[in-house]
């Protein structure tokens, strides 16, 4: 649903005139002529199709509609003033409030944050984790990390990286008589399931991976089930089974040898991680610092 376009200059002229009950005093506050204020008020009355003032020789009187609109507008402009103050104060203090999905925060962002602080010791990062999408007009966030298609209206989107899955397990599960040597050997082990993408019917599952690998005799429905991918990965690190691990998020664990990828077959999740923020924030120094640092980390990893 598209948002209505309101005559903001006319609303500001009316609000000031209603407060002072005078076009002259309103013009002094707004640094324009009384005629300009009067013109803007008439423009608003024409837009609404009803009178807002009763014009008297000794001044102005608000109509019933004018009183209602004046009260509401006063709260709107006070809220706007406070929002602007918070933005200026946030930049002056060097704070950056970021909304991040829990898995991305734990597996990718937090282990790298010390690098950001070394580069930008004057910026305090405030991280809030959650699975819901941020409403930047309602919520007090500067930017967010989202997983999806990258098509979000009114937001600037910077692609970080794609994601895919492949089986991962503790190196211990490659050893012994039941060691993993082929996809068919998965029937001897516990499958670890991640349900964080159940909303997407196209997302890879164990059933789809086993079919693509040509595995036989493996019950894809059995095993341990988790709601988040990092939980399943931790279970795999501890030797509890084999998980379809997220390769980009698990790269450090693979590099450190905590888990291995026993098979070559990978499947794309069809979505990517993005840094997103309102287009109006694109020139803010803190946003630019975060954006440049994230892209540097992506290139290095």
BABA-563360 format. One line per field, with one value per residue (C-alpha): residue number from 0; y, x, z negated. Coordinates in nm, 3 decimals, padded with zeros to 5 digits. Layout:
num	NUM	...
Y	Y	...
X	X	...
Z	Z	...
END
This chain:
num	0	1	2	3	4	5	6	7	8	9	10	11	12	13	14	15	16	17	18	19	20	21	22	23	24	25	26	27	28	29	30	31	32	33	34	35	36	37	38	39	40	41	42	43	44	45	46	47	48	49	50	51	52	53	54	55	56	57	58	59	60	61	62	63	64	65	66	67	68	69	70	71	72	73	74	75	76	77	78	79	80	81	82	83	84	85	86	87	88	89	90	91	92	93	94	95	96	97	98	99	100	101	102	103	104	105	106	107	108	109	110	111	112	113	114	115	116	117	118	119	120	121	122	123	124	125	126	127	128	129	130	131	132	133	134	135	136	137	138	139	140	141	142	143	144	145	146	147	148	149	150	151	152	153	154	155	156	157	158	159	160	161	162	163	164	165	166	167	168	169	170	171	172	173	174	175	176	177	178	179	180	181	182	183	184	185	186	187	188	189	190	191	192	193	194	195	196	197	198	199	200	201	202	203	204	205	206	207	208	209	210	211	212	213	214	215	216	217	218	219	220	221	222	223	224	225	226	227	228	229	230	231	232	233	234	235	236	237	238	239	240	241	242	243	244	245	246	247	248	249	250	251	252	253	254	255	256	257	258	259	260	261	262	263	264	265	266	267	268	269	270	271	272	273	274	275	276	277	278	279	280	281	282	283	284	285	286	287	288	289	290	291	292	293	294	295	296	297	298	299	300
Y	00.000	00.334	00.615	00.941	01.251	01.534	01.910	01.933	02.303	02.383	02.163	02.337	02.681	02.581	02.434	02.750	02.973	02.763	02.788	03.167	03.234	03.477	03.459	03.736	03.554	03.229	03.405	03.530	03.176	03.026	03.315	03.379	03.653	03.658	03.637	03.315	03.164	03.264	03.112	02.782	02.765	02.829	02.554	02.313	02.410	02.345	02.009	01.908	02.071	02.245	02.565	02.552	02.915	03.180	03.496	03.794	04.154	04.105	03.770	03.406	03.152	02.779	02.590	02.256	02.080	02.320	02.246	01.871	01.898	02.140	01.902	01.606	01.798	01.931	01.574	01.478	01.764	01.703	01.339	01.446	01.690	01.417	01.176	01.432	01.497	01.124	01.095	01.391	01.272	00.920	01.042	01.281	00.998	00.761	00.496	00.252	00.044	-00.273	-00.540	-00.884	-01.235	-01.444	-01.699	-01.435	-01.252	-01.562	-01.734	-01.443	-01.093	-01.120	-01.318	-01.033	-00.732	-00.676	-00.589	-00.321	-00.170	-00.153	00.046	00.259	00.285	00.593	00.398	00.204	-00.076	-00.180	-00.519	-00.641	-00.994	-01.107	-01.295	-01.031	-00.766	-00.420	-00.132	00.159	00.415	00.267	00.101	00.281	00.108	00.255	-00.056	-00.429	-00.754	-00.939	-01.275	-01.283	-01.167	-00.815	-00.652	-00.428	-00.109	00.217	00.057	00.062	-00.297	-00.406	-00.774	-00.943	-01.305	-01.600	-01.909	-02.282	-02.601	-02.927	-03.209	-03.127	-03.339	-03.387	-03.541	-03.829	-03.949	-04.025	-04.287	-04.647	-04.914	-04.680	-04.391	-04.178	-04.275	-04.242	-04.081	-04.430	-04.439	-04.162	-04.433	-04.530	-04.181	-03.924	-03.658	-03.306	-03.097	-02.717	-02.575	-02.204	-02.200	-02.410	-02.111	-02.156	-02.474	-02.443	-02.450	-02.757	-03.034	-03.368	-03.537	-03.319	-03.355	-03.736	-03.759	-03.540	-03.749	-04.075	-04.210	-04.522	-04.667	-04.338	-04.223	-03.845	-03.789	-03.934	-03.749	-03.442	-03.122	-02.762	-02.423	-02.241	-02.344	-02.259	-02.504	-02.785	-02.693	-02.700	-03.045	-03.158	-03.013	-03.214	-03.534	-03.570	-03.624	-03.475	-03.140	-02.963	-02.678	-02.324	-02.303	-01.929	-01.898	-02.216	-02.131	-02.058	-02.385	-02.577	-02.391	-02.466	-02.836	-02.840	-02.983	-03.134	-03.155	-03.525	-03.487	-03.246	-03.195	-02.850	-02.695	-02.324	-02.165	-01.926	-01.625	-01.400	-01.188	-00.812	-00.498	-00.277	00.074	00.361	00.547	00.866	00.707	00.630	00.935	00.899	00.843	00.553	00.371	00.424	00.289	-00.025	-00.078	-00.047	-00.273	-00.544	-00.549	-00.574	-00.870	-01.041	-01.003	-01.142	-01.440
X	00.000	00.150	00.183	-00.005	00.196	00.109	00.179	00.443	00.519	00.150	00.121	00.417	00.271	-00.066	00.085	00.283	-00.017	-00.241	00.008	00.039	-00.311	-00.132	00.009	00.256	00.407	00.413	00.599	00.862	00.915	00.938	01.139	00.891	00.640	00.289	00.147	00.342	00.208	-00.148	-00.103	00.019	-00.273	-00.521	-00.346	-00.397	-00.762	-00.814	-00.636	-00.864	-01.177	-01.270	-01.181	-00.923	-00.942	-01.205	-01.030	-01.115	-01.001	-00.816	-00.665	-00.742	-00.975	-00.947	-01.245	-01.330	-01.140	-00.849	-00.833	-00.825	-00.555	-00.349	-00.342	-00.241	00.021	00.183	00.251	00.375	00.626	00.741	00.803	00.989	01.204	01.295	01.379	01.611	01.776	01.834	01.997	02.229	02.307	02.376	02.623	02.789	02.836	02.954	02.688	02.560	02.248	02.234	01.965	02.105	01.966	02.087	02.273	02.461	02.553	02.691	02.860	02.995	02.968	03.060	03.385	03.502	03.387	03.724	03.862	03.598	03.673	04.043	03.965	03.689	03.740	03.513	03.205	02.999	02.806	02.473	02.357	02.000	01.922	01.586	01.426	01.170	01.226	01.311	01.072	01.317	01.037	00.913	01.216	01.529	01.786	02.051	02.106	02.035	02.173	01.904	01.888	01.677	01.643	01.780	01.459	01.334	01.156	01.304	01.622	01.976	02.103	02.465	02.516	02.762	02.768	02.562	02.499	02.488	02.478	02.669	02.703	02.938	03.049	03.320	03.641	03.585	03.290	03.524	03.708	03.630	03.415	03.117	03.324	03.166	03.299	02.992	02.645	02.500	02.700	02.477	02.227	02.467	02.463	02.224	02.104	02.084	01.801	01.770	01.417	01.499	01.403	01.088	00.893	01.071	00.962	01.266	01.525	01.753	01.662	01.821	01.563	01.662	02.034	02.017	01.816	02.067	02.355	02.187	02.200	01.996	01.870	01.884	01.570	01.573	01.303	01.500	01.743	01.763	01.583	01.687	01.530	01.858	02.158	02.421	02.260	02.286	02.646	02.743	02.587	02.794	03.112	03.038	03.003	02.627	02.564	02.589	02.433	02.364	02.594	02.582	02.918	02.986	02.885	03.076	03.397	03.598	03.492	03.594	03.925	03.996	03.920	03.628	03.410	03.484	03.291	03.300	03.127	03.160	02.790	02.661	02.316	02.242	01.997	01.886	01.922	02.205	02.308	02.271	02.353	02.044	01.961	01.730	01.854	01.862	02.132	02.372	02.596	02.621	02.984	02.901	02.707	02.991	03.242	03.033	02.971	03.339	03.451	03.195	03.297	03.663	03.585	03.386	03.674	03.924	03.706
Z	00.000	00.108	-00.145	-00.088	-00.002	-00.241	-00.193	-00.465	-00.422	-00.455	-00.765	-00.928	-00.844	-00.989	-01.307	-01.378	-01.301	-01.526	-01.812	-01.784	-01.643	-01.415	-01.063	-01.151	-01.451	-01.254	-00.973	-01.219	-01.347	-00.998	-00.847	-00.565	-00.494	-00.652	-00.300	-00.240	-00.562	-00.471	-00.126	-00.272	-00.515	-00.231	-00.034	-00.325	-00.363	00.008	-00.027	-00.317	-00.175	-00.501	-00.693	-00.972	-01.091	-01.138	-01.030	-01.254	-01.247	-01.577	-01.491	-01.419	-01.577	-01.521	-01.387	-01.545	-01.265	-01.312	-01.686	-01.621	-01.355	-01.563	-01.860	-01.648	-01.450	-01.765	-01.877	-01.530	-01.513	-01.871	-01.782	-01.467	-01.664	-01.914	-01.632	-01.472	-01.807	-01.857	-01.515	-01.575	-01.928	-01.803	-01.542	-01.787	-02.040	-01.769	-01.825	-01.566	-01.637	-01.428	-01.395	-01.313	-01.284	-01.582	-01.367	-01.168	-01.488	-01.662	-01.367	-01.162	-01.307	-01.675	-01.618	-01.391	-01.595	-01.760	-01.415	-01.371	-01.711	-01.630	-01.316	-01.471	-01.849	-01.854	-01.735	-01.990	-01.820	-01.970	-01.840	-01.873	-01.753	-01.621	-01.335	-01.241	-00.976	-01.105	-01.038	-01.016	-01.040	-01.367	-01.526	-01.644	-01.421	-01.194	-00.980	-00.967	-00.827	-00.636	-00.461	-00.148	00.210	00.163	00.286	00.005	00.108	-00.015	-00.149	-00.017	00.002	00.007	00.086	-00.150	-00.033	00.089	-00.121	-00.050	-00.255	-00.260	-00.516	-00.804	-01.096	-01.354	-01.210	-01.452	-01.244	-00.954	-01.158	-01.257	-01.095	-01.069	-00.932	-00.660	-00.319	-00.095	-00.127	-00.194	-00.519	-00.656	-00.753	-01.035	-01.186	-01.333	-01.093	-01.241	-01.096	-01.078	-01.050	-01.023	-00.652	-00.670	-00.536	-00.200	-00.016	00.215	-00.065	-00.081	-00.323	-00.403	-00.182	00.115	00.053	00.020	00.341	00.526	00.388	00.495	00.141	00.058	-00.266	-00.460	-00.644	-00.595	-00.858	-01.151	-01.373	-01.595	-01.501	-01.570	-01.502	-01.422	-01.209	-01.471	-01.715	-01.462	-01.384	-01.751	-01.783	-01.483	-01.638	-01.953	-01.747	-01.790	-01.419	-01.071	-00.984	-00.656	-00.755	-00.617	-00.439	-00.455	-00.819	-00.912	-00.722	-01.039	-01.202	-00.889	-00.867	-01.235	-01.184	-01.427	-01.148	-00.808	-00.483	-00.391	-00.055	00.239	00.309	00.204	00.250	00.274	00.032	00.308	00.078	-00.034	-00.330	-00.286	-00.477	-00.455	-00.574	-00.475	-00.169	-00.377	-00.597	-00.312	-00.373	-00.750	-00.856	-01.089	-00.818	-00.571	-00.823	-00.883	-00.512	-00.417	-00.700	-00.619	-00.253	-00.353	-00.581	-00.306	-00.060	-00.310	-00.402
END
